[in-house]
Amino acid sequence: MDSPRSLTVRRNGNIVRMTATAGPVSVAIVGTGWRAEFFAKLALAMPELFTLVGGAARRQSSADEIGRRWGVPTFLDPVELYRRQRPEFIVSSVPWEANPGVVTALVEAGAKVLTETPPAPDVIGLQQLWNAVGRTGQVQVAEQYLMLPGHAARLEAVRSGVIGTPTSVQVSSTHGYHAVSMMRGFLEVDRGPVTVSARPFVAPLVDPLRRDAWTDEADPKNAMTVLATVDFGDGRSGLYDFTDNQWHNQLRFRRILIRGSLGEISDERVVRLAEPHAIVRSELHRYQLGHDLNLDGHDTEHISLDGRVIYRNPFVGKRLMDDEIAIATLMVATGEWARDAGPAPYPLADGCQDHLISLAIDESAASGLPVTTGVQAWA
């Protein structure tokens, strides 16, 4: 009999304990790029949780390569992959323009799908994808940012009422739909109309790091920063601040500010009204293994606030970086959903809404005019 393995995460404002008692979840992957590699790496590293049963690619050479690298059967047709291997869910990690067709074909074949972000490249594509598969309930979106340890801890602090009712979120760390997902998640806003006002600014900046290496560039080059206000209505707002390559360029801090009716969270710092005539300050503290004389290996163990643990790493011992922890958490949640044993971790409707707002930011930045999103079918 399989022993239970449990993870505790917060989704949709609720604490959810996921217990995998039915053995590893079978997973397949469509795509061969660096994002697909994340899913494959995690599935192969945790055989107690996942079984990677196959992969699909457009070209035979790519299929042969992932077959060797991942040690799985490969196919040139995603639907054939699903029909032959019958994974409990299948990851679609292909280019934006190809994704809607892949997802639609898989859903029509009966698969449950975890699609990479964004689910479609533009508004028309989002609408067409939703009309094709949205109401089936068979599609989740691989949006993991609120599952990163730091953000998961902040979300738990917000949901526990530490800063009262959340009213605004400022994000300067990641782009587009990722940043929007964080705003909507912390504010718990629905999928109604949103008004965006954005402006681009160009200024010199050295760009010393890319995704996989140092650039050895020493001279500043023009980099664009987009600033945008996002009005969600009912007094709730977001401030978007993103500079080209800010994910990797460590000459720009990543910043998050969550304001509420009783205080605010600024990165790791918290200030709030604890009781009448008492404003207190505290910090989110990450307990990290492997420092100094701790010999337990380099790992995040937990994050606490005021002596209370508000986040625990579900994968202690696996030596995962934050993004891997988030993606693995999402994969486990998707497996539970696929087995009808847990709620939907990030439904297609949310993925469509977040990218809709992201596209509105781009449109407003290009035109210099405010943009209001309409109410879409997924609302």
Protein Blocks (a to p, Z undefined) as FASTA:
>chain_A
ZZdddddddeehiacddddfebpaddddedjbfklmmmmmmmmmmmmlpccfbdcdfbfk
lmmmmmmmnopacdfbfklmmmmnopabdcddddfklmmmmmmmmmmnopacdddddfbf
blklmmmmmmmmmmnopaccddfklmgfklmmmmmmmmnomnopafbdcddfbgcjlmmm
mmmmmnopafbdcdddddddddddddfbcfkbcekiabdcddddddddddebjhiacddd
ddehklmmmkbccddddddfkbccehjbccddfbghiacddddddddehiajbfnbpadf
bdceehiafbdcfkghjlpafklmmmmmmmmmmmmmmnopaccfbdfklmmmmmmmmmmm
mmmmmnopacdddddfkZZ
